Amino acid sequence: MCLAVPMRIVAIEAGLARCEAKGVERTVNLILMQHESLSPGDLVMVHVGYAIQTMTEEEARESWDLIDEMLAEEERLAHHGAAGRERDGGHA
């Protein structure tokens, strides 16, 4: 499954942006937003290495809240599945 994630632009050089989110930095291609006026500090939605739209602080926060919920649920299900396999003697 592919997700787009909110990231903050740290620096821009030659059509590429150095972006950061939750302590992770990535180089992001800005070609799809070449007609936008972007600068360090702006928030963008990043999908497969490309910035696809700008975001407000509120939109970014809401997106991360949803992503965090999905990750927590995935972790809960993975833990529940492992616990169930242990109870069953390793047989799923």
N, CA, C and O atoms as a CHARMM CRD file, in Angstrom:
* protein
*
  368
    1    1 MET  N      0.84900  -1.17100   0.00000 PROA 1      0.00000
    2    1 MET  CA     0.00000   0.00000   0.00000 PROA 1      0.00000
    3    1 MET  C      0.89400   1.23400   0.00000 PROA 1      0.00000
    4    1 MET  O      1.87600   1.29300   0.74000 PROA 1      0.00000
    5    2 CYS  N      0.56100   2.20100  -0.81500 PROA 2      0.00000
    6    2 CYS  CA     1.30700   3.44800  -0.87600 PROA 2      0.00000
    7    2 CYS  C      0.53500   4.54500  -0.16400 PROA 2      0.00000
    8    2 CYS  O     -0.67900   4.67500  -0.32100 PROA 2      0.00000
    9    3 LEU  N      1.25000   5.32400   0.61300 PROA 3      0.00000
   10    3 LEU  CA     0.66000   6.46200   1.30700 PROA 3      0.00000
   11    3 LEU  C      1.41800   7.71300   0.94700 PROA 3      0.00000
   12    3 LEU  O      2.61700   7.67000   0.67600 PROA 3      0.00000
   13    4 ALA  N      0.72600   8.81200   0.94600 PROA 4      0.00000
   14    4 ALA  CA     1.38800  10.11400   0.83600 PROA 4      0.00000
   15    4 ALA  C      1.52300  10.63900   2.26000 PROA 4      0.00000
   16    4 ALA  O      0.60900  10.49000   3.07100 PROA 4      0.00000
   17    5 VAL  N      2.65900  11.25000   2.56200 PROA 5      0.00000
   18    5 VAL  CA     2.90800  11.74200   3.91500 PROA 5      0.00000
   19    5 VAL  C      3.26100  13.21900   3.90000 PROA 5      0.00000
   20    5 VAL  O      3.91600  13.69500   2.97300 PROA 5      0.00000
   21    6 PRO  N      2.83200  13.94000   4.91700 PROA 6      0.00000
   22    6 PRO  CA     3.18900  15.34700   5.03700 PROA 6      0.00000
   23    6 PRO  C      4.65600  15.48600   5.44600 PROA 6      0.00000
   24    6 PRO  O      5.13600  14.78000   6.33300 PROA 6      0.00000
   25    7 MET  N      5.34900  16.39900   4.78900 PROA 7      0.00000
   26    7 MET  CA     6.74600  16.68400   5.14000 PROA 7      0.00000
   27    7 MET  C      6.97500  18.18200   5.06200 PROA 7      0.00000
   28    7 MET  O      6.31700  18.89100   4.30100 PROA 7      0.00000
   29    8 ARG  N      7.92700  18.65100   5.87200 PROA 8      0.00000
   30    8 ARG  CA     8.28300  20.06700   5.87200 PROA 8      0.00000
   31    8 ARG  C      9.54400  20.26500   5.02800 PROA 8      0.00000
   32    8 ARG  O     10.52800  19.54000   5.18200 PROA 8      0.00000
   33    9 ILE  N      9.50100  21.24400   4.14600 PROA 9      0.00000
   34    9 ILE  CA    10.66600  21.55600   3.31900 PROA 9      0.00000
   35    9 ILE  C     11.73100  22.21500   4.19800 PROA 9      0.00000
   36    9 ILE  O     11.46700  23.18600   4.90700 PROA 9      0.00000
   37   10 VAL  N     12.94700  21.65500   4.12800 PROA 10     0.00000
   38   10 VAL  CA    14.08700  22.19200   4.87100 PROA 10     0.00000
   39   10 VAL  C     14.92700  23.08800   3.96400 PROA 10     0.00000
   40   10 VAL  O     15.37000  24.16200   4.37200 PROA 10     0.00000
   41   11 ALA  N     15.13900  22.63500   2.72900 PROA 11     0.00000
   42   11 ALA  CA    15.95900  23.39000   1.77000 PROA 11     0.00000
   43   11 ALA  C     15.52400  23.01000   0.36200 PROA 11     0.00000
   44   11 ALA  O     15.01000  21.91600   0.12800 PROA 11     0.00000
   45   12 ILE  N     15.74000  23.93000  -0.56800 PROA 12     0.00000
   46   12 ILE  CA    15.40100  23.68900  -1.97800 PROA 12     0.00000
   47   12 ILE  C     16.61900  24.01900  -2.83000 PROA 12     0.00000
   48   12 ILE  O     17.26500  25.05200  -2.65400 PROA 12     0.00000
   49   13 GLU  N     16.91500  23.10800  -3.76500 PROA 13     0.00000
   50   13 GLU  CA    18.02000  23.35200  -4.69400 PROA 13     0.00000
   51   13 GLU  C     17.78000  22.58900  -5.98500 PROA 13     0.00000
   52   13 GLU  O     17.61200  21.37000  -5.96800 PROA 13     0.00000
   53   14 ALA  N     17.76400  23.29500  -7.08800 PROA 14     0.00000
   54   14 ALA  CA    17.66900  22.69900  -8.42800 PROA 14     0.00000
   55   14 ALA  C     16.47800  21.75700  -8.59200 PROA 14     0.00000
   56   14 ALA  O     16.63400  20.64800  -9.10300 PROA 14     0.00000
   57   15 GLY  N     15.30800  22.18400  -8.17000 PROA 15     0.00000
   58   15 GLY  CA    14.10000  21.38600  -8.36300 PROA 15     0.00000
   59   15 GLY  C     13.91400  20.24800  -7.38600 PROA 15     0.00000
   60   15 GLY  O     12.98000  19.45700  -7.51900 PROA 15     0.00000
   61   16 LEU  N     14.79700  20.16000  -6.40300 PROA 16     0.00000
   62   16 LEU  CA    14.68500  19.13900  -5.37300 PROA 16     0.00000
   63   16 LEU  C     14.59000  19.81600  -4.01400 PROA 16     0.00000
   64   16 LEU  O     15.18200  20.87200  -3.79100 PROA 16     0.00000
   65   17 ALA  N     13.84800  19.20400  -3.11900 PROA 17     0.00000
   66   17 ALA  CA    13.71900  19.74000  -1.76400 PROA 17     0.00000
   67   17 ALA  C     14.22200  18.69800  -0.77900 PROA 17     0.00000
   68   17 ALA  O     13.98200  17.50100  -0.93200 PROA 17     0.00000
   69   18 ARG  N     14.91500  19.17700   0.21900 PROA 18     0.00000
   70   18 ARG  CA    15.25300  18.31500   1.35700 PROA 18     0.00000
   71   18 ARG  C     14.10200  18.50000   2.32500 PROA 18     0.00000
   72   18 ARG  O     13.86600  19.60800   2.80500 PROA 18     0.00000
   73   19 CYS  N     13.37700  17.41700   2.61900 PROA 19     0.00000
   74   19 CYS  CA    12.18900  17.49300   3.47200 PROA 19     0.00000
   75   19 CYS  C     12.38200  16.63100   4.70700 PROA 19     0.00000
   76   19 CYS  O     13.14500  15.66600   4.70600 PROA 19     0.00000
   77   20 GLU  N     11.65700  17.01300   5.77700 PROA 20     0.00000
   78   20 GLU  CA    11.76200  16.30200   7.05100 PROA 20     0.00000
   79   20 GLU  C     10.38000  16.03500   7.61400 PROA 20     0.00000
   80   20 GLU  O      9.46800  16.85400   7.49900 PROA 20     0.00000
   81   21 ALA  N     10.25000  14.86100   8.22900 PROA 21     0.00000
   82   21 ALA  CA     9.02500  14.51000   8.96400 PROA 21     0.00000
   83   21 ALA  C      9.38500  13.50300  10.03100 PROA 21     0.00000
   84   21 ALA  O      9.97800  12.46500   9.73800 PROA 21     0.00000
   85   22 LYS  N      9.03200  13.80200  11.25900 PROA 22     0.00000
   86   22 LYS  CA     9.24400  12.88600  12.38500 PROA 22     0.00000
   87   22 LYS  C     10.68900  12.41600  12.48400 PROA 22     0.00000
   88   22 LYS  O     10.95300  11.25200  12.78400 PROA 22     0.00000
   89   23 GLY  N     11.63200  13.33800  12.22800 PROA 23     0.00000
   90   23 GLY  CA    13.04500  13.02300  12.36800 PROA 23     0.00000
   91   23 GLY  C     13.67900  12.34100  11.16500 PROA 23     0.00000
   92   23 GLY  O     14.87200  12.03900  11.18700 PROA 23     0.00000
   93   24 VAL  N     12.90300  12.09300  10.11900 PROA 24     0.00000
   94   24 VAL  CA    13.41500  11.44100   8.91000 PROA 24     0.00000
   95   24 VAL  C     13.49700  12.48300   7.80600 PROA 24     0.00000
   96   24 VAL  O     12.54200  13.22100   7.56300 PROA 24     0.00000
   97   25 GLU  N     14.65000  12.53800   7.13500 PROA 25     0.00000
   98   25 GLU  CA    14.82500  13.45700   6.00800 PROA 25     0.00000
   99   25 GLU  C     14.87000  12.68400   4.70300 PROA 25     0.00000
  100   25 GLU  O     15.40200  11.57600   4.64000 PROA 25     0.00000
  101   26 ARG  N     14.30400  13.28400   3.66200 PROA 26     0.00000
  102   26 ARG  CA    14.28900  12.69200   2.33000 PROA 26     0.00000
  103   26 ARG  C     14.48200  13.78800   1.29100 PROA 26     0.00000
  104   26 ARG  O     14.12300  14.94400   1.51600 PROA 26     0.00000
  105   27 THR  N     15.04700  13.41600   0.16200 PROA 27     0.00000
  106   27 THR  CA    15.10400  14.31200  -0.99000 PROA 27     0.00000
  107   27 THR  C     13.82100  14.09100  -1.77800 PROA 27     0.00000
  108   27 THR  O     13.46700  12.95800  -2.10200 PROA 27     0.00000
  109   28 VAL  N     13.12800  15.18300  -2.08300 PROA 28     0.00000
  110   28 VAL  CA    11.82100  15.12300  -2.72500 PROA 28     0.00000
  111   28 VAL  C     11.86900  15.92000  -4.03100 PROA 28     0.00000
  112   28 VAL  O     12.36800  17.04500  -4.06300 PROA 28     0.00000
  113   29 ASN  N     11.35300  15.33200  -5.09200 PROA 29     0.00000
  114   29 ASN  CA    11.30400  15.99700  -6.38900 PROA 29     0.00000
  115   29 ASN  C     10.12800  16.97900  -6.40600 PROA 29     0.00000
  116   29 ASN  O      9.02100  16.64500  -5.98500 PROA 29     0.00000
  117   30 LEU  N     10.38400  18.18600  -6.89800 PROA 30     0.00000
  118   30 LEU  CA     9.35500  19.23300  -6.93500 PROA 30     0.00000
  119   30 LEU  C      8.76500  19.45300  -8.32500 PROA 30     0.00000
  120   30 LEU  O      8.01200  20.40800  -8.51900 PROA 30     0.00000
  121   31 ILE  N      9.08300  18.60400  -9.29200 PROA 31     0.00000
  122   31 ILE  CA     8.65100  18.82300 -10.67600 PROA 31     0.00000
  123   31 ILE  C      7.13500  18.96100 -10.81200 PROA 31     0.00000
  124   31 ILE  O      6.66800  19.73800 -11.64500 PROA 31     0.00000
  125   32 LEU  N      6.36700  18.23700 -10.02300 PROA 32     0.00000
  126   32 LEU  CA     4.90900  18.30600 -10.13000 PROA 32     0.00000
  127   32 LEU  C      4.34300  19.60100  -9.55500 PROA 32     0.00000
  128   32 LEU  O      3.16800  19.91400  -9.74800 PROA 32     0.00000
  129   33 MET  N      5.18300  20.34900  -8.85100 PROA 33     0.00000
  130   33 MET  CA     4.74500  21.60900  -8.25100 PROA 33     0.00000
  131   33 MET  C      5.59200  22.76700  -8.75200 PROA 33     0.00000
  132   33 MET  O      5.75500  23.77200  -8.06100 PROA 33     0.00000
  133   34 GLN  N      6.12600  22.62300  -9.95100 PROA 34     0.00000
  134   34 GLN  CA     7.05600  23.61200 -10.48100 PROA 34     0.00000
  135   34 GLN  C      6.45100  25.00500 -10.64200 PROA 34     0.00000
  136   34 GLN  O      7.19000  25.98600 -10.73200 PROA 34     0.00000
  137   35 HSD  N      5.13600  25.10900 -10.68000 PROA 35     0.00000
  138   35 HSD  CA     4.49700  26.41700 -10.83500 PROA 35     0.00000
  139   35 HSD  C      4.06900  27.00800  -9.49300 PROA 35     0.00000
  140   35 HSD  O      3.48000  28.08700  -9.45100 PROA 35     0.00000
  141   36 GLU  N      4.36200  26.30700  -8.39900 PROA 36     0.00000
  142   36 GLU  CA     4.05000  26.79100  -7.05400 PROA 36     0.00000
  143   36 GLU  C      5.25300  27.56500  -6.51300 PROA 36     0.00000
  144   36 GLU  O      6.39900  27.29400  -6.86900 PROA 36     0.00000
  145   37 SER  N      4.96900  28.51100  -5.66500 PROA 37     0.00000
  146   37 SER  CA     6.03200  29.24000  -4.97800 PROA 37     0.00000
  147   37 SER  C      6.28100  28.54400  -3.64800 PROA 37     0.00000
  148   37 SER  O      5.53200  28.73200  -2.68900 PROA 37     0.00000
  149   38 LEU  N      7.33600  27.73900  -3.59500 PROA 38     0.00000
  150   38 LEU  CA     7.65800  26.96900  -2.39600 PROA 38     0.00000
  151   38 LEU  C      8.92300  27.49900  -1.75500 PROA 38     0.00000
  152   38 LEU  O      9.82100  27.99100  -2.43700 PROA 38     0.00000
  153   39 SER  N      8.98500  27.39300  -0.44200 PROA 39     0.00000
  154   39 SER  CA    10.18100  27.84000   0.27000 PROA 39     0.00000
  155   39 SER  C     10.36100  26.99500   1.53300 PROA 39     0.00000
  156   39 SER  O      9.41900  26.34100   1.98000 PROA 39     0.00000
  157   40 PRO  N     11.57000  27.00600   2.11000 PROA 40     0.00000
  158   40 PRO  CA    11.79300  26.26900   3.34500 PROA 40     0.00000
  159   40 PRO  C     10.76000  26.65900   4.40100 PROA 40     0.00000
  160   40 PRO  O     10.41700  27.82900   4.56600 PROA 40     0.00000
  161   41 GLY  N     10.28200  25.64000   5.10400 PROA 41     0.00000
  162   41 GLY  CA     9.23900  25.83500   6.10300 PROA 41     0.00000
  163   41 GLY  C      7.86100  25.43100   5.61300 PROA 41     0.00000
  164   41 GLY  O      6.97600  25.14600   6.41900 PROA 41     0.00000
  165   42 ASP  N      7.66600  25.40400   4.29400 PROA 42     0.00000
  166   42 ASP  CA     6.37800  24.99400   3.73400 PROA 42     0.00000
  167   42 ASP  C      6.16600  23.50400   3.96700 PROA 42     0.00000
  168   42 ASP  O      7.11500  22.72400   4.03900 PROA 42     0.00000
  169   43 LEU  N      4.89900  23.13200   4.08100 PROA 43     0.00000
  170   43 LEU  CA     4.52000  21.73100   4.21300 PROA 43     0.00000
  171   43 LEU  C      3.98600  21.22500   2.88700 PROA 43     0.00000
  172   43 LEU  O      3.18700  21.89300   2.23000 PROA 43     0.00000
  173   44 VAL  N      4.43400  20.03600   2.49900 PROA 44     0.00000
  174   44 VAL  CA     3.96700  19.42200   1.26100 PROA 44     0.00000
  175   44 VAL  C      3.58600  17.97800   1.52400 PROA 44     0.00000
  176   44 VAL  O      4.12800  17.33200   2.42100 PROA 44     0.00000
  177   45 MET  N      2.65100  17.48200   0.73500 PROA 45     0.00000
  178   45 MET  CA     2.28300  16.07000   0.76300 PROA 45     0.00000
  179   45 MET  C      3.22200  15.36600  -0.21100 PROA 45     0.00000
  180   45 MET  O      3.33400  15.76500  -1.37100 PROA 45     0.00000
  181   46 VAL  N      3.89600  14.32000   0.26200 PROA 46     0.00000
  182   46 VAL  CA     4.89600  13.61800  -0.54800 PROA 46     0.00000
  183   46 VAL  C      4.40300  12.20000  -0.83800 PROA 46     0.00000
  184   46 VAL  O      4.01100  11.46100   0.06500 PROA 46     0.00000
  185   47 HSD  N      4.43400  11.84700  -2.10700 PROA 47     0.00000
  186   47 HSD  CA     4.01300  10.51500  -2.55200 PROA 47     0.00000
  187   47 HSD  C      5.08000   9.96700  -3.49100 PROA 47     0.00000
  188   47 HSD  O      5.40800  10.59400  -4.49900 PROA 47     0.00000
  189   48 VAL  N      5.61500   8.81100  -3.16500 PROA 48     0.00000
  190   48 VAL  CA     6.67700   8.13200  -3.92400 PROA 48     0.00000
  191   48 VAL  C      7.78600   9.07900  -4.38300 PROA 48     0.00000
  192   48 VAL  O      8.24000   9.01700  -5.52600 PROA 48     0.00000
  193   49 GLY  N      8.20900   9.95200  -3.47600 PROA 49     0.00000
  194   49 GLY  CA     9.34500  10.82600  -3.75700 PROA 49     0.00000
  195   49 GLY  C      9.02100  12.13800  -4.44300 PROA 49     0.00000
  196   49 GLY  O      9.93000  12.90500  -4.76000 PROA 49     0.00000
  197   50 TYR  N      7.75100  12.41200  -4.67800 PROA 50     0.00000
  198   50 TYR  CA     7.33100  13.64000  -5.34300 PROA 50     0.00000
  199   50 TYR  C      6.39800  14.44400  -4.43800 PROA 50     0.00000
  200   50 TYR  O      5.49000  13.89000  -3.81700 PROA 50     0.00000
  201   51 ALA  N      6.63000  15.75000  -4.37000 PROA 51     0.00000
  202   51 ALA  CA     5.68900  16.63500  -3.68200 PROA 51     0.00000
  203   51 ALA  C      4.48700  16.78900  -4.61000 PROA 51     0.00000
  204   51 ALA  O      4.63800  17.10100  -5.79100 PROA 51     0.00000
  205   52 ILE  N      3.28200  16.56400  -4.05800 PROA 52     0.00000
  206   52 ILE  CA     2.09900  16.60200  -4.91700 PROA 52     0.00000
  207   52 ILE  C      1.13000  17.72900  -4.56600 PROA 52     0.00000
  208   52 ILE  O      0.26100  18.06500  -5.37100 PROA 52     0.00000
  209   53 GLN  N      1.26800  18.32000  -3.37100 PROA 53     0.00000
  210   53 GLN  CA     0.42600  19.45900  -3.01900 PROA 53     0.00000
  211   53 GLN  C      0.96000  20.10900  -1.75300 PROA 53     0.00000
  212   53 GLN  O      1.67700  19.48100  -0.97500 PROA 53     0.00000
  213   54 THR  N      0.60500  21.36700  -1.55500 PROA 54     0.00000
  214   54 THR  CA     0.94800  22.04200  -0.31000 PROA 54     0.00000
  215   54 THR  C     -0.12200  21.72200   0.72700 PROA 54     0.00000
  216   54 THR  O     -1.22900  21.30000   0.39200 PROA 54     0.00000
  217   55 MET  N      0.23100  21.93100   1.98600 PROA 55     0.00000
  218   55 MET  CA    -0.68200  21.63600   3.09000 PROA 55     0.00000
  219   55 MET  C     -0.58400  22.72600   4.14200 PROA 55     0.00000
  220   55 MET  O      0.42300  23.42600   4.24700 PROA 55     0.00000
  221   56 THR  N     -1.64400  22.85500   4.91000 PROA 56     0.00000
  222   56 THR  CA    -1.60300  23.73500   6.07100 PROA 56     0.00000
  223   56 THR  C     -1.07700  22.91800   7.25500 PROA 56     0.00000
  224   56 THR  O     -1.00100  21.69100   7.19300 PROA 56     0.00000
  225   57 GLU  N     -0.71900  23.61500   8.32500 PROA 57     0.00000
  226   57 GLU  CA    -0.28500  22.93500   9.54900 PROA 57     0.00000
  227   57 GLU  C     -1.37400  21.98300  10.04300 PROA 57     0.00000
  228   57 GLU  O     -1.08800  20.85500  10.44500 PROA 57     0.00000
  229   58 GLU  N     -2.62300  22.44500  10.00800 PROA 58     0.00000
  230   58 GLU  CA    -3.74000  21.62900  10.48900 PROA 58     0.00000
  231   58 GLU  C     -3.91900  20.37700   9.63400 PROA 58     0.00000
  232   58 GLU  O     -4.12300  19.28700  10.16900 PROA 58     0.00000
  233   59 GLU  N     -3.84500  20.52300   8.31300 PROA 59     0.00000
  234   59 GLU  CA    -3.98200  19.36100   7.42700 PROA 59     0.00000
  235   59 GLU  C     -2.86400  18.35000   7.67900 PROA 59     0.00000
  236   59 GLU  O     -3.10500  17.14400   7.71400 PROA 59     0.00000
  237   60 ALA  N     -1.65000  18.84700   7.85200 PROA 60     0.00000
  238   60 ALA  CA    -0.51100  17.95500   8.11000 PROA 60     0.00000
  239   60 ALA  C     -0.69600  17.23200   9.43600 PROA 60     0.00000
  240   60 ALA  O     -0.45800  16.02700   9.51600 PROA 60     0.00000
  241   61 ARG  N     -1.11200  17.93900  10.46900 PROA 61     0.00000
  242   61 ARG  CA    -1.32200  17.33400  11.78100 PROA 61     0.00000
  243   61 ARG  C     -2.41700  16.25900  11.70900 PROA 61     0.00000
  244   61 ARG  O     -2.25900  15.17200  12.26600 PROA 61     0.00000
  245   62 GLU  N     -3.52500  16.56600  11.02400 PROA 62     0.00000
  246   62 GLU  CA    -4.60800  15.59300  10.87600 PROA 62     0.00000
  247   62 GLU  C     -4.14100  14.35700  10.11100 PROA 62     0.00000
  248   62 GLU  O     -4.50000  13.23400  10.46500 PROA 62     0.00000
  249   63 SER  N     -3.35100  14.55800   9.07500 PROA 63     0.00000
  250   63 SER  CA    -2.82300  13.42700   8.29600 PROA 63     0.00000
  251   63 SER  C     -1.93300  12.54900   9.15700 PROA 63     0.00000
  252   63 SER  O     -2.05300  11.32400   9.13200 PROA 63     0.00000
  253   64 TRP  N     -1.02900  13.17500   9.92800 PROA 64     0.00000
  254   64 TRP  CA    -0.14200  12.39000  10.78000 PROA 64     0.00000
  255   64 TRP  C     -0.92000  11.67500  11.88000 PROA 64     0.00000
  256   64 TRP  O     -0.57300  10.55600  12.25700 PROA 64     0.00000
  257   65 ASP  N     -1.96700  12.31200  12.39400 PROA 65     0.00000
  258   65 ASP  CA    -2.79800  11.64600  13.40100 PROA 65     0.00000
  259   65 ASP  C     -3.40700  10.36400  12.83000 PROA 65     0.00000
  260   65 ASP  O     -3.42400   9.32800  13.49500 PROA 65     0.00000
  261   66 LEU  N     -3.90600  10.44200  11.59700 PROA 66     0.00000
  262   66 LEU  CA    -4.48500   9.25800  10.95000 PROA 66     0.00000
  263   66 LEU  C     -3.43100   8.18900  10.67700 PROA 66     0.00000
  264   66 LEU  O     -3.67100   7.00200  10.89700 PROA 66     0.00000
  265   67 ILE  N     -2.26700   8.61300  10.19700 PROA 67     0.00000
  266   67 ILE  CA    -1.18400   7.65900   9.92400 PROA 67     0.00000
  267   67 ILE  C     -0.75100   6.98800  11.21700 PROA 67     0.00000
  268   67 ILE  O     -0.55500   5.77400  11.25200 PROA 67     0.00000
  269   68 ASP  N     -0.59800   7.77800  12.29000 PROA 68     0.00000
  270   68 ASP  CA    -0.21600   7.20700  13.57700 PROA 68     0.00000
  271   68 ASP  C     -1.25800   6.19600  14.07100 PROA 68     0.00000
  272   68 ASP  O     -0.89500   5.15800  14.62300 PROA 68     0.00000
  273   69 GLU  N     -2.54700   6.49200  13.87700 PROA 69     0.00000
  274   69 GLU  CA    -3.60400   5.54700  14.26500 PROA 69     0.00000
  275   69 GLU  C     -3.48000   4.24400  13.48000 PROA 69     0.00000
  276   69 GLU  O     -3.59800   3.16000  14.05100 PROA 69     0.00000
  277   70 MET  N     -3.24100   4.34900  12.17500 PROA 70     0.00000
  278   70 MET  CA    -3.10400   3.14700  11.35100 PROA 70     0.00000
  279   70 MET  C     -1.90600   2.31100  11.79000 PROA 70     0.00000
  280   70 MET  O     -1.99900   1.08700  11.87700 PROA 70     0.00000
  281   71 LEU  N     -0.78200   2.96800  12.06800 PROA 71     0.00000
  282   71 LEU  CA     0.40600   2.24700  12.50200 PROA 71     0.00000
  283   71 LEU  C      0.18700   1.57000  13.85100 PROA 71     0.00000
  284   71 LEU  O      0.62800   0.44000  14.06200 PROA 71     0.00000
  285   72 ALA  N     -0.49300   2.26000  14.76100 PROA 72     0.00000
  286   72 ALA  CA    -0.78400   1.67700  16.07100 PROA 72     0.00000
  287   72 ALA  C     -1.68900   0.45600  15.92800 PROA 72     0.00000
  288   72 ALA  O     -1.48000  -0.55500  16.59800 PROA 72     0.00000
  289   73 GLU  N     -2.68100   0.54700  15.06900 PROA 73     0.00000
  290   73 GLU  CA    -3.58900  -0.58900  14.84900 PROA 73     0.00000
  291   73 GLU  C     -2.84700  -1.75500  14.20100 PROA 73     0.00000
  292   73 GLU  O     -3.06000  -2.91000  14.57000 PROA 73     0.00000
  293   74 GLU  N     -1.98500  -1.45800  13.24700 PROA 74     0.00000
  294   74 GLU  CA    -1.18700  -2.50700  12.60800 PROA 74     0.00000
  295   74 GLU  C     -0.30500  -3.20400  13.64900 PROA 74     0.00000
  296   74 GLU  O     -0.19300  -4.43000  13.65100 PROA 74     0.00000
  297   75 GLU  N      0.31500  -2.42600  14.52600 PROA 75     0.00000
  298   75 GLU  CA     1.15200  -2.99200  15.58700 PROA 75     0.00000
  299   75 GLU  C      0.31000  -3.84100  16.54500 PROA 75     0.00000
  300   75 GLU  O      0.72600  -4.92700  16.94900 PROA 75     0.00000
  301   76 ARG  N     -0.86000  -3.34300  16.90100 PROA 76     0.00000
  302   76 ARG  CA    -1.74500  -4.07900  17.79300 PROA 76     0.00000
  303   76 ARG  C     -2.14600  -5.41800  17.17900 PROA 76     0.00000
  304   76 ARG  O     -2.13100  -6.44800  17.85300 PROA 76     0.00000
  305   77 LEU  N     -2.50300  -5.39600  15.90300 PROA 77     0.00000
  306   77 LEU  CA    -2.90700  -6.62600  15.22300 PROA 77     0.00000
  307   77 LEU  C     -1.73500  -7.59700  15.08700 PROA 77     0.00000
  308   77 LEU  O     -1.90700  -8.80600  15.24200 PROA 77     0.00000
  309   78 ALA  N     -0.55000  -7.07100  14.79900 PROA 78     0.00000
  310   78 ALA  CA     0.62900  -7.92800  14.67700 PROA 78     0.00000
  311   78 ALA  C      0.94500  -8.56900  16.02100 PROA 78     0.00000
  312   78 ALA  O      1.27300  -9.75500  16.08300 PROA 78     0.00000
  313   79 HSD  N      0.85000  -7.79800  17.09200 PROA 79     0.00000
  314   79 HSD  CA     1.11100  -8.33200  18.43300 PROA 79     0.00000
  315   79 HSD  C      0.04300  -9.35100  18.81200 PROA 79     0.00000
  316   79 HSD  O      0.34800 -10.40100  19.37700 PROA 79     0.00000
  317   80 HSD  N     -1.19800  -9.03700  18.49900 PROA 80     0.00000
  318   80 HSD  CA    -2.30500  -9.95400  18.80700 PROA 80     0.00000
  319   80 HSD  C     -2.12300 -11.27000  18.05000 PROA 80     0.00000
  320   80 HSD  O     -2.34500 -12.34500  18.60600 PROA 80     0.00000
  321   81 GLY  N     -1.72400 -11.18300  16.80000 PROA 81     0.00000
  322   81 GLY  CA    -1.50100 -12.38600  16.00100 PROA 81     0.00000
  323   81 GLY  C     -0.36100 -13.22200  16.55200 PROA 81     0.00000
  324   81 GLY  O     -0.46200 -14.44800  16.60100 PROA 81     0.00000
  325   82 ALA  N      0.73300 -12.57200  16.97200 PROA 82     0.00000
  326   82 ALA  CA     1.87000 -13.29700  17.54200 PROA 82     0.00000
  327   82 ALA  C      1.47500 -13.94600  18.85700 PROA 82     0.00000
  328   82 ALA  O      1.87200 -15.07800  19.13300 PROA 82     0.00000
  329   83 ALA  N      0.69600 -13.24200  19.67400 PROA 83     0.00000
  330   83 ALA  CA     0.25200 -13.80900  20.95400 PROA 83     0.00000
  331   83 ALA  C     -0.65000 -15.01500  20.71000 PROA 83     0.00000
  332   83 ALA  O     -0.56700 -16.01500  21.42400 PROA 83     0.00000
  333   84 GLY  N     -1.50500 -14.91900  19.70700 PROA 84     0.00000
  334   84 GLY  CA    -2.39200 -16.03000  19.37800 PROA 84     0.00000
  335   84 GLY  C     -1.61800 -17.25100  18.90500 PROA 84     0.00000
  336   84 GLY  O     -1.96200 -18.37900  19.25600 PROA 84     0.00000
  337   85 ARG  N     -0.57600 -17.03400  18.11200 PROA 85     0.00000
  338   85 ARG  CA     0.25200 -18.15100  17.63900 PROA 85     0.00000
  339   85 ARG  C      0.99200 -18.80000  18.81000 PROA 85     0.00000
  340   85 ARG  O      1.15900 -20.01900  18.84000 PROA 85     0.00000
  341   86 GLU  N      1.44000 -17.98000  19.78300 PROA 86     0.00000
  342   86 GLU  CA     2.12300 -18.54300  20.95100 PROA 86     0.00000
  343   86 GLU  C      1.16300 -19.41400  21.75600 PROA 86     0.00000
  344   86 GLU  O      1.54600 -20.48900  22.21700 PROA 86     0.00000
  345   87 ARG  N     -0.07900 -18.96300  21.93000 PROA 87     0.00000
  346   87 ARG  CA    -1.08600 -19.73400  22.66900 PROA 87     0.00000
  347   87 ARG  C     -1.37200 -21.06800  21.96700 PROA 87     0.00000
  348   87 ARG  O     -1.60900 -22.08700  22.61500 PROA 87     0.00000
  349   88 ASP  N     -1.34300 -21.03500  20.62800 PROA 88     0.00000
  350   88 ASP  CA    -1.66200 -22.22600  19.84300 PROA 88     0.00000
  351   88 ASP  C     -0.43700 -23.11800  19.62600 PROA 88     0.00000
  352   88 ASP  O     -0.49000 -24.06100  18.83700 PROA 88     0.00000
  353   89 GLY  N      0.65400 -22.82500  20.31800 PROA 89     0.00000
  354   89 GLY  CA     1.86400 -23.64300  20.15400 PROA 89     0.00000
  355   89 GLY  C      2.59300 -23.37500  18.85100 PROA 89     0.00000
  356   89 GLY  O      3.28000 -24.24800  18.32200 PROA 89     0.00000
  357   90 GLY  N      2.43800 -22.15100  18.33100 PROA 90     0.00000
  358   90 GLY  CA     3.15800 -21.77200  17.10700 PROA 90     0.00000
  359   90 GLY  C      2.40900 -22.08200  15.83500 PROA 90     0.00000
  360   90 GLY  O      2.93900 -21.85000  14.74800 PROA 90     0.00000
  361   91 HSD  N      1.20700 -22.59500  15.92300 PROA 91     0.00000
  362   91 HSD  CA     0.41600 -22.92500  14.72800 PROA 91     0.00000
  363   91 HSD  C     -0.63900 -21.84600  14.51000 PROA 91     0.00000
  364   91 HSD  O     -1.42600 -21.53700  15.40500 PROA 91     0.00000
  365   92 ALA  N     -0.64300 -21.28400  13.31700 PROA 92     0.00000
  366   92 ALA  CA    -1.61600 -20.22500  13.02100 PROA 92     0.00000
  367   92 ALA  C     -2.91900 -20.77900  12.53000 PROA 92     0.00000
  368   92 ALA  O     -3.84100 -20.01800  12.23700 PROA 92     0.00000
